[in-house]
Amino acid sequence: MVLLGSTGSIGVNTLIIAERYDIAIEALVAGNNIELLNQQIKKYRPKMVAIANEADRAKVDHPHVLCGAQGILELIEMSHSGTVVNALVGYAGLAPTLKATGLGKRVALANKESLVVAGEFIDMSLITPIDSEHFGLWYLMNERPISKLYITASGGAFRDWELDKMKDATFSDALKHPNWSMGNKITIDSATMTNKLFELLEAKWLFNTTKVDAVIEKKSIIHALSEFTDGSTTAHFAGVDMKLPIAFALRGEVEEAILPPTDLLGIGALEFLPIEAERYPIWSIKEHILEHAHLGVVVNAANEEAIEAFQEDQCCFFGMSEMVLDAYKKFEAVKASNIDEIIQIDQEVRAYVKQR
């Protein structure tokens, strides 16, 4: 297989599963963590490697190193593997998804933004999500008729903060996730609930339904719930460990223990809470964007620029949501008819947000 994003948490766990099932690693793609990449190269012996920056090429212990966004696309095209694991972060993951699916390769997808930005133009038959929520939904549905699908959210770093204190929250405050350690972008997206909005859009494309919603479950033990037309609801319990969805994505079916069983007595009480727009302003567009999923490109572009502004102290925490919602209203009438127009809209939205 080809692994994009090998040094992130999804990438590291993917290599553990690949080693367990003796899956050969044809190529690795990493960003700036060259030290870890070199350890992976030594252990897994990929035929090709790609990195983010040309300046780091000499540091990589491999004779065949490609660089930059174009280098990743060339690596995918040169590869013989039928499976590409895309664990890249942000908009940068879209072009590799399009390249891989365009070549008929199966994509095990952890890059939310691919579907959020361009789900309409991606062949879903080639996509298998590496995501605990969507894996949970797939696991539960089992081809029975559903009335609604639910995914859960942790609530992010500020779920228990007083609202009037949140406006003064810093970037470092937002990175203090209550349940686990993740990369900067997804942790900020968790604090604003943007990641959950994105996951609803993913579910819309993956399962071809707008009957999806999310609730807060603070312990992150239940990842998904399926409400069936017969009136029953089932929940998917599993530990917070991405190895399970990764194993299914790579193997198709798994019949042995990947995780220890859930300790029901150890969990204690479980509580479900609503996601409220007062604390998570992005939630105010949930219903509209599910019916107008093509606007995902607008939200994603504005969100990436807003996160950068927050990191540079150019806006407050709630200022990020204000920027995104302003851009959403400004570009509400746009609708791409092809990938070139997706790229154009992305550029226009970013330019608009930057000049605010």
C-alpha positions as CSV (number, residue, x, y, z in Angstrom):
1,M,0.0,0.0,0.0
2,V,0.9,3.7,-0.2
3,L,0.6,5.7,3.1
4,L,0.1,9.4,3.0
5,G,0.8,11.1,6.3
6,S,2.9,8.4,7.8
7,T,4.3,10.3,10.8
8,G,0.9,11.4,12.2
9,S,-1.1,9.4,14.6
10,I,-3.3,7.7,11.9
11,G,-0.1,6.9,9.9
12,V,1.7,5.4,12.9
13,N,-1.3,3.2,13.7
14,T,-1.7,2.2,10.1
15,L,1.9,1.0,10.0
16,I,1.2,-1.1,13.2
17,I,-1.8,-2.8,11.5
18,A,0.2,-3.2,8.2
19,E,3.0,-5.0,10.1
20,R,0.5,-7.2,11.9
21,Y,-1.0,-8.4,8.7
22,D,2.2,-8.4,6.7
23,I,1.0,-5.7,4.2
24,A,4.0,-4.3,2.2
25,I,4.6,-0.6,2.3
26,E,5.4,0.6,-1.2
27,A,5.6,4.3,-0.5
28,L,5.6,6.7,2.5
29,V,4.6,10.4,2.4
30,A,5.4,12.6,5.4
31,G,5.5,16.3,6.3
32,N,8.3,17.8,8.5
33,N,9.0,15.0,11.0
34,I,12.0,13.7,9.1
35,E,13.5,11.9,12.1
36,L,10.4,9.7,12.5
37,L,10.2,9.2,8.7
38,N,13.8,7.9,8.6
39,Q,12.9,5.4,11.4
40,Q,10.0,4.2,9.3
41,I,12.1,4.0,6.2
42,K,14.6,1.8,8.0
43,K,11.9,-0.5,9.3
44,Y,9.5,-0.7,6.4
45,R,11.8,-0.2,3.4
46,P,9.5,1.7,1.0
47,K,10.4,1.9,-2.6
48,M,9.5,5.6,-2.8
49,V,9.2,8.5,-0.3
50,A,7.7,12.0,-0.6
51,I,8.1,14.9,1.8
52,A,6.6,18.4,2.1
53,N,9.7,20.6,1.6
54,E,12.5,20.4,-0.9
55,A,14.8,21.9,1.8
56,D,14.6,18.6,3.8
57,R,15.4,16.3,0.9
58,A,19.1,15.8,2.0
59,K,18.0,14.8,5.5
60,V,15.9,11.8,4.2
61,D,17.6,8.4,4.2
62,H,16.3,7.2,0.9
63,P,17.6,7.3,-2.7
64,H,14.2,8.2,-4.2
65,V,12.6,11.2,-2.6
66,L,9.9,13.4,-4.2
67,C,8.9,16.8,-2.8
68,G,5.9,19.0,-2.4
69,A,2.3,18.6,-3.5
70,Q,3.3,17.6,-7.1
71,G,5.7,15.0,-5.7
72,I,2.9,13.3,-3.8
73,L,0.8,13.1,-7.0
74,E,3.7,11.7,-9.0
75,L,4.4,9.1,-6.3
76,I,0.7,7.9,-6.4
77,E,0.9,7.7,-10.2
78,M,4.1,5.7,-10.1
79,S,2.9,3.3,-7.5
80,H,1.6,-0.2,-8.2
81,S,-0.4,-0.5,-5.0
82,G,-4.1,-0.8,-5.3
83,T,-4.7,0.8,-1.9
84,V,-3.8,4.4,-0.8
85,V,-4.2,5.4,2.8
86,N,-4.8,9.2,2.9
87,A,-4.1,10.5,6.4
88,L,-3.0,14.0,5.2
89,V,-4.4,17.0,7.1
90,G,-6.6,19.7,5.5
91,Y,-7.2,20.8,1.9
92,A,-3.8,19.4,0.9
93,G,-5.4,15.9,1.0
94,L,-7.9,16.5,-1.7
95,A,-5.7,16.3,-4.8
96,P,-4.1,13.0,-3.7
97,T,-7.6,11.5,-3.2
98,L,-8.7,12.7,-6.6
99,K,-5.5,11.3,-8.2
100,A,-5.8,7.9,-6.5
101,T,-9.5,7.4,-7.3
102,G,-8.9,8.7,-10.8
103,L,-6.4,5.8,-11.2
104,G,-9.0,3.3,-9.9
105,K,-7.1,2.9,-6.6
106,R,-9.0,2.2,-3.4
107,V,-8.6,5.0,-0.8
108,A,-8.7,4.3,2.9
109,L,-9.6,7.9,3.8
110,A,-8.8,9.7,7.0
111,N,-8.7,13.1,5.3
112,K,-12.1,14.7,6.1
113,E,-11.6,17.6,3.8
114,S,-11.6,15.5,0.6
115,L,-15.3,14.7,1.0
116,V,-16.2,18.0,2.6
117,V,-14.7,20.0,-0.3
118,A,-15.5,17.8,-3.3
119,G,-17.6,14.8,-2.2
120,E,-19.8,15.4,-5.3
121,F,-16.9,14.6,-7.6
122,I,-15.4,11.6,-5.8
123,D,-16.3,8.0,-6.6
124,M,-17.6,6.8,-3.3
125,S,-17.3,3.1,-4.4
126,L,-13.5,3.6,-4.0
127,I,-13.7,5.2,-0.6
128,T,-13.4,3.4,2.8
129,P,-13.4,5.8,5.8
130,I,-10.8,5.6,8.5
131,D,-12.9,7.4,11.1
132,S,-14.3,5.9,14.2
133,E,-17.7,7.6,13.7
134,H,-18.3,6.6,10.1
135,F,-16.8,3.1,10.8
136,G,-19.3,2.8,13.7
137,L,-22.2,3.8,11.4
138,W,-21.2,1.3,8.8
139,Y,-20.8,-1.4,11.4
140,L,-24.3,-0.7,12.8
141,M,-26.4,-0.2,9.7
142,N,-25.9,-3.7,8.2
143,E,-28.3,-2.8,5.3
144,R,-31.3,-2.4,7.6
145,P,-33.6,0.6,6.8
146,I,-32.6,3.6,9.0
147,S,-34.5,6.7,9.9
148,K,-31.6,8.7,11.3
149,L,-27.9,8.4,11.9
150,Y,-26.0,9.9,14.8
151,I,-22.3,10.5,15.5
152,T,-20.9,11.7,18.8
153,A,-18.7,14.6,19.8
154,S,-16.4,15.0,22.8
155,G,-17.3,18.7,23.1
156,G,-13.7,19.9,22.7
157,A,-11.4,21.9,24.9
158,F,-14.0,24.4,26.0
159,R,-17.1,22.2,26.5
160,D,-17.1,23.0,30.3
161,W,-15.9,26.6,30.1
162,E,-18.2,29.5,31.0
163,L,-19.3,31.2,27.8
164,D,-18.0,34.7,28.8
165,K,-14.5,33.2,29.3
166,M,-14.3,31.5,25.9
167,K,-13.9,34.8,24.1
168,D,-10.5,35.2,25.8
169,A,-9.3,31.7,25.2
170,T,-5.9,31.4,23.6
171,F,-4.6,29.1,20.8
172,S,-2.8,27.0,23.4
173,D,-6.0,26.7,25.5
174,A,-7.8,25.3,22.5
175,L,-5.2,22.6,22.1
176,K,-6.0,21.1,25.6
177,H,-8.4,18.4,24.4
178,P,-10.1,16.7,27.4
179,N,-9.9,13.1,26.0
180,W,-6.9,12.7,23.7
181,S,-3.9,14.3,22.0
182,M,-4.3,15.1,18.3
183,G,-2.7,17.5,15.7
184,N,-3.3,21.2,16.0
185,K,-5.9,21.6,13.3
186,I,-8.3,18.8,14.3
187,T,-8.0,19.8,18.0
188,I,-9.0,23.4,17.1
189,D,-11.8,22.0,14.9
190,S,-13.0,20.0,17.8
191,A,-13.1,23.1,20.0
192,T,-15.3,24.9,17.5
193,M,-17.3,21.8,16.5
194,T,-16.2,22.3,12.9
195,N,-14.8,18.8,12.8
196,K,-18.2,17.4,13.6
197,L,-19.9,19.5,11.0
198,F,-17.4,18.1,8.5
199,E,-18.2,14.5,9.7
200,L,-21.9,15.1,9.1
201,L,-21.0,16.1,5.5
202,E,-18.8,13.0,5.2
203,A,-21.7,10.9,6.3
204,K,-24.0,12.6,3.8
205,W,-21.7,11.6,0.9
206,L,-20.8,8.1,2.3
207,F,-24.3,7.0,3.1
208,N,-26.3,9.1,0.7
209,T,-28.5,10.7,3.4
210,T,-29.1,14.0,5.0
211,K,-30.7,12.4,8.0
212,V,-27.7,12.7,10.2
213,D,-27.0,14.6,13.4
214,A,-24.5,14.7,16.3
215,V,-24.7,14.8,20.1
216,I,-22.0,15.3,22.8
217,E,-20.9,12.2,24.7
218,K,-18.1,13.3,26.9
219,K,-16.4,10.0,27.5
220,S,-16.0,9.2,23.8
221,I,-16.9,5.6,24.4
222,I,-19.9,5.6,22.0
223,H,-18.9,6.8,18.5
224,A,-22.1,6.3,16.5
225,L,-25.8,5.4,16.9
226,S,-28.2,4.2,14.3
227,E,-31.9,4.8,14.6
228,F,-33.9,2.3,12.6
229,T,-37.3,2.7,11.0
230,D,-38.7,0.1,13.4
231,G,-38.1,2.5,16.3
232,S,-35.0,0.8,17.7
233,T,-31.6,2.4,18.2
234,T,-28.3,0.7,18.5
235,A,-25.0,2.2,19.6
236,H,-21.4,1.4,18.7
237,F,-19.1,1.2,21.8
238,A,-15.3,1.0,21.3
239,G,-12.2,2.3,22.9
240,V,-10.6,5.5,21.5
241,D,-8.2,3.7,19.2
242,M,-8.0,4.1,15.5
243,K,-6.5,0.7,14.9
244,L,-10.0,-0.9,14.6
245,P,-11.3,1.2,11.7
246,I,-7.9,1.0,10.1
247,A,-7.8,-2.8,10.3
248,F,-11.2,-3.0,8.6
249,A,-10.2,-0.5,6.0
250,L,-7.1,-2.5,5.0
251,R,-8.5,-6.0,5.5
252,G,-12.2,-5.7,4.6
253,E,-13.2,-7.9,7.4
254,V,-11.6,-8.6,10.8
255,E,-12.4,-11.6,13.0
256,E,-9.8,-11.3,15.7
257,A,-9.3,-9.0,18.7
258,I,-7.9,-5.6,17.7
259,L,-9.0,-3.8,20.9
260,P,-9.9,-5.1,24.3
261,P,-13.6,-5.4,25.0
262,T,-15.4,-2.3,26.4
263,D,-15.5,-2.5,30.2
264,L,-19.2,-1.6,30.7
265,L,-18.9,-1.5,34.5
266,G,-15.9,0.7,34.3
267,I,-17.6,3.2,32.1
268,G,-20.2,4.1,34.7
269,A,-22.9,6.6,33.7
270,L,-23.2,7.9,30.2
271,E,-24.7,11.2,29.3
272,F,-25.8,12.7,25.9
273,L,-25.9,16.5,25.5
274,P,-27.1,18.7,22.7
275,I,-24.6,20.7,20.6
276,E,-25.7,24.3,21.1
277,A,-25.0,27.1,18.6
278,E,-24.4,29.6,21.5
279,R,-21.2,27.7,22.4
280,Y,-20.5,26.4,18.9
281,P,-21.7,29.1,16.5
282,I,-20.8,27.0,13.4
283,W,-23.6,24.7,14.4
284,S,-26.1,27.3,13.2
285,I,-25.6,26.3,9.6
286,K,-25.9,22.5,10.2
287,E,-29.2,22.0,8.5
288,H,-28.6,24.4,5.7
289,I,-25.2,22.9,4.7
290,L,-26.5,19.3,4.8
291,E,-29.1,20.4,2.2
292,H,-26.4,22.4,0.3
293,A,-23.4,20.1,0.8
294,H,-21.6,21.7,-2.2
295,L,-20.8,24.7,0.1
296,G,-18.4,22.5,2.1
297,V,-15.6,24.0,0.0
298,V,-16.5,27.5,1.3
299,V,-16.6,26.4,5.0
300,N,-13.3,24.5,4.7
301,A,-11.4,27.3,3.0
302,A,-12.7,29.9,5.4
303,N,-12.0,27.6,8.4
304,E,-8.4,26.9,7.5
305,E,-7.7,30.7,7.1
306,A,-9.5,31.4,10.3
307,I,-7.4,28.9,12.3
308,E,-4.3,30.6,11.0
309,A,-5.6,34.0,12.0
310,F,-6.4,32.6,15.5
311,Q,-2.9,31.1,15.8
312,E,-1.4,34.4,14.9
313,D,-3.5,36.3,17.4
314,Q,-5.4,38.1,14.6
315,C,-8.8,37.1,16.0
316,C,-10.3,35.7,19.2
317,F,-11.7,32.2,19.6
318,F,-15.2,33.1,18.5
319,G,-13.7,35.3,15.8
320,M,-12.9,32.1,13.9
321,S,-16.6,31.1,13.7
322,E,-17.5,34.7,12.7
323,M,-15.1,34.6,9.8
324,V,-16.4,31.3,8.6
325,L,-20.1,32.2,8.9
326,D,-19.4,35.6,7.1
327,A,-17.7,33.8,4.2
328,Y,-20.6,31.2,4.1
329,K,-23.1,34.0,3.7
330,K,-21.0,35.8,1.1
331,F,-20.5,32.7,-1.1
332,E,-23.9,31.1,-0.5
333,A,-24.8,31.3,-4.1
334,V,-21.7,29.6,-5.6
335,K,-21.9,26.0,-6.9
336,A,-19.0,24.3,-8.6
337,S,-19.7,22.1,-11.6
338,N,-16.2,20.5,-11.8
339,I,-13.0,20.3,-9.8
340,D,-11.4,23.3,-11.5
341,E,-14.3,25.4,-10.2
342,I,-13.8,23.9,-6.7
343,I,-10.2,25.1,-6.8
344,Q,-11.2,28.5,-8.0
345,I,-13.9,28.9,-5.2
346,D,-11.3,27.7,-2.6
347,Q,-8.9,30.5,-3.7
348,E,-11.6,33.2,-3.8
349,V,-12.8,32.3,-0.3
350,R,-9.3,32.3,1.1
351,A,-8.6,35.7,-0.5
352,Y,-11.9,37.1,0.9
353,V,-11.2,35.9,4.5
354,K,-7.6,37.2,4.5
355,Q,-8.6,40.7,3.5
356,R,-11.3,41.0,6.2
